[in-house]
Amino acid sequence: MDVLFSSYVQDGSRDSSDWVEVSRIARSLLGHLRAPETLVKIRGANEPGRSSADVQATFLAFARQLGFESEKKGLFAAADLRLRPDYYLPLGQTGVLLEVERGKTTINNMDLLDFWKCHLCPEANYLFLMVPQELRQNMSMSPRKEFAAVDRRLSEFFRPANYTTVRGLCLFGY
C-alpha cells in the first residue's frame, strides 16, 4: 500500500513563495515515506495497539533533516493554551506544523484539533497532517477509512467562504 497524498491551498497563496517551498518540502517528505524500506516500517507501526509515536519514529530522522523540530515550545505562549505541535518547521515569516495521528484521528476529532492548533499558531500558516489510510484498533474491528474522512472534512476549509489562517494543508495517508 502506497502513501496517499492530498494538498489544499487558499487561492491567494497558490503562487506564493511560501507555498512553493511548502510544496517542495512536502514532495521530499512524501518521497521518503514512499521508499520501500519506510513503507515496511510504517505498515508495522500502524498495527493495532501501536501509537502515533511509533509512526513518527519511522520518519523522524528524515523530518529533522528537513528542519523540523520536535514539540517546539512557546509557539502558543500568547494564547496560554499549553499546546505543542508534534513538529514545527520555521519558514520565513511563517512555518509548518507537522502532526501525526493514529488511533484517535476522527474518533476524538484529533484532525480538527490539529487544524485548530495551526489556525491559532501565530508562527505557522501551513499544516502537514499524517493519518492512517485505514485504522483498526484491534484485529476483529472493521477498518475505518480515516484518510478519506479527514480529506473530506478538512477540504471544506479551503473553500473561500470557509478560509482560516491555515493557508495550506498537505495530508499524508500512511
N, C-alpha and C positions, 0 to 999 in steps of 0.2 A: 504494500500500500504506500503510495507516494504522499508527500506532504502537500496539502491543498493550500491555495493562497487566494485571497481577495484583497483588493485595496479600494479605498474611497478617499476622495479629496474634495474639499469645497471648491466651487467654481473659481473663486477669486485667488485660490492658492495653487491651482493646477500648473501654472507656468512659473511659479516662484522658485528661486534658487534653493530655498529650504526644502520644498517638495522634491526637487531633482535630487538633492543629496539624501533625503529620507528614502526615496525610491532606490537609489544606488545601494544604500546600506541594507535595505530590505531584500534586494536581489542577492546580495552577498550572503546574508544570513540564510535565505531560502536555499541557495546552492549548497551551503554547508549542511543544512537539515536534510536535504535530498541525497546526500552522499550515502552510498550503501552501508558503510560502517556506522554512520549516525542513525540511519533508519532502523538498523538492528537494535541499537541501544534504546531508541525511542519506543519501539514496539514493546521491549521488555519493561520499560518504565511506565507504560500505560496499562499494565495488567491490574486486575482487581486487587485492592489492598495497598497499592502504591500511591505515592503522594506527588504533588506538583514539584516538590524539591527533587524527587527522583528524575522527573522530566528535565528540570533545569540543569541537573548535573550532566546531562547528555550533550549540552552545547555551551556550558558556562565558559569554558576556556576560550572558545571562539568569540563569544559575546564580549568578553573582556578585551580581546584583541581588537575588536571593532570600537572599543572605547566605553562600553557600558560599565557603570559602577553598581555594585550590589547594594541594595537597600539604602540609597543615598538619603542621608538625614538632612533636615532643615528645609526641604522643598515646600512644606506646608506649614511652616512656622507661623506665618501671619494668620492662618485660619485656626490655629490651635486645635487641630483635629487628630493629632497623633497618627497621621497617615504616613506610609512609606511605600514607594513602589518596589517591585522586585528588583528592577534595574532602571538606571537612568543614564542617558547619553546627552551631554550638553552639545548644542548645535547652534553656533552663532548667538543670536538673540533669543533663541528658543531651545527646545530639546525634545527628546523622545523618551516616553515611559515604555518599558517593556514589562508586561505582566504575563505570567504563566499560570494557567488554571488546569485543574484536572477534575476532581470529584464533585466540586460544588459549582461548576460553571454556570448552569442555568437553574439547578435545584435551589440554590441560595442566591441567585442573581449576581454572582461574582463578576460576570461580564459587564453588567450595568454598573457595578461598584467601580470596576477598573476604568470604565469610560468616565464616570463621575469624577474619579480622582484626577484624571488627565484634564478634565474640564476645569477643576479647581486649582490646578497647579500653575502658578504664575510663570514657571520656568519651562513648561512643556506644552506644545500645541499638537503633538503627534503621539499616537499610541500604536505600539506593536503588541498585539494580543495573541497568545498561543493557547489554543483549546484543542481537546481531543476531537477527532472526526466522529468517533463513536465512543461512548462511555458505558462501561459495565462496572457496577460497584461490587458484584460477585458473579461467579461463573453461571449461575442459573438465571440471572437477570437478562431480559432482552436489552439489546444495546439502544442507548439514547443517541439520537443524531445531533450531537452538540454543535458541531461546526455549522451545519445548515441552520440551526435555530439561532445561533449567535449572529451569523451572517445576515439573516433576515431581520433580526431585531436591531442591530447596530447600523445597518444600511439606512435606516429611516432618519438617522441624524445627519445624513448627507443630502437630504432634500432641502432646498433653500429655506423653506418655511421653518425647518427644524434645526438650523445651524446652531452650534455651540462654539466655545473657544477651541474645541478639538478640530483642527483644520484638516487632519488626515489620519486615516486608520489603515494599518496593514494587519490583516487577520491571517494567521497561520493555523492550519488544521493538521495536527500530527496524528 
